[in-house]
Structures are given as C-alpha cells and as structure tokens.
Amino acid sequence: MDISTDFMRRIAHAAAAETLPRFRSQGAVANKEAGSFDPVTEADREAERAIRALISAEYPEHGILGEEHGSQNITNRYVWVIDPIDGTRAFISGLPVWGTLVGLTADGDAVAGMMSQPFTGELFYANASGSHYEGPGGPRRLSTRKTTDLAQATLFTTTPALFKGEARKRYDQFETKVQLARYGTDCYAFAMVAAGCVDIVADPGLKPYDIVALIPIIEKAGGVVTTFEGGPAEKGGDILAAATPELHAAAMAALRG
C-alpha cells in the first residue's frame, strides 16, 4: 500500500504541536531505566499520543508499536512503528538534531517512513514514489553519495562508548580507515546518509522504533541498511547504514575485524 505525502505531513505537524512548545523550555525529565539514564519527557509521551490518534483514525485496522505507549495489534500485516522523539538526550540539551520517527512495516518489512525535525523545518520521507525532502532550500528527491572507498567516507556513530569489549577494538580500527568520523545526532545522521551528506552510520543496540522509519528513506535514496551481520534491520540490533552497496560491504567487513 502507498502512504500519501499529505498523511506524512499531518503526522509531522501533529507531533510538532507537542514537541516544539516544549523544546528548550526546561521541562521535567524522567528516567526510565534504574542504574542508567534513559530520559523521557512530556513531549515524548504527548507526541506519540497525537501520532497514534491520527494513525488509528486513518488506518484503524493497522497495528502500532510505540516507544512510550507500547503495542497494539502488532500481529496484523501492517504495523506502524513510532519514536516520538529520537534523540531525547539532544532534545533535553537544546540541540536540534532530534527527530520524530514514524515508519510502516508490511509483513515485517519497512515500506514507508518519515523523519521530521520541526525546529529546522525539515521533513525526510519515503513512500511508493521514492525518498524525498521538504525544508530549507525547497523540496527535492533524496539520493545518497556514490562513495565506495572507506578512505573517502564520512562516518557517524552515536558514541564509541556503546561498543563493548572486542567490538570497541574493532570499531576503533574501523574509524582509522575512514576520512572523517563524527559522533552524535541519532536519527539525523541516518537522514544525512539519504541526503548525500554522510556515508556511513554504525550504531549498536538500536530498537525497532529507532530504525524502522529510516530504512525506506535510505534504501529508496540508493543506500543499504542492515545489521552488522548483514541481516534485516527492522527488528533493531547493531545497525549499519551506508551510501552504496560497495561501501556497506567494506564497512561490514571492517566491523567484523
């Protein structure tokens, strides 16, 4: 099935109505994980509530999996996967590199998705018509760079600290092989792969709601998204996105050591 651009925009606007008034407002932050720091805000919860209401009204037969409000009907063929604020740490720090992620799976495969960054006024989305951008500079189709050589690649990861033990050693070696490595930006880095600004993102330990929306945006722009082992990324895990199949293969080999 196809998801209209208008519906993507409606989701983005509904989420922005909850997130933007709370951004840089010094609102309360709760911690979801004892012994660690997994922040959640009122903006997370209310944005997801608004998104779920729109989806339920438009597609009442579809399932929904959300980070903040759980799952419903996820055995259905079509399931929406929601992260109302991907990059909550950036959100509470006042950095505009968080985004609202909403993706759709059909029989487990990611077929449509959107990433909205309302503070910068950007919408990245993919549906049956391809991968697209709306925002500053005007609308355009998204296309990845044609980089095939690690030595010419720009790499992002949230932080090398997420790689543990031997995986950290392999990551550190991998980083020495690329031209430029930068950290942070969560979903925004993945969007930049689709936009042709970043070549590789390697992020371990992702959940489905961290990646499902981004898979079709990158794939329909010409990129590749899998686990580090080359498997499907829809269920999360250690995720590797790259601008070209050749670069993805080289990065996967490097991460394996």
Beta strands, then each sheet from edge to edge (+ up, - down):
strand 1: 29-31
strand 2: 39-41
strand 3: 63-66
strand 4: 70-72
strand 5: 78-86
strand 6: 99-106
strand 7: 109-117
strand 8: 122-127
strand 9: 130-134
strand 10: 140-141
strand 11: 154-157
strand 12: 180-183
strand 13: 200-206
strand 14: 224-227
strand 15: 237-242
sheet 1: 1+ 2-
sheet 2: 4+ 3- 5- 6+ 7- 8+ 9- 10+
sheet 3: 12+ 11+ 13+ 15- 14+
end
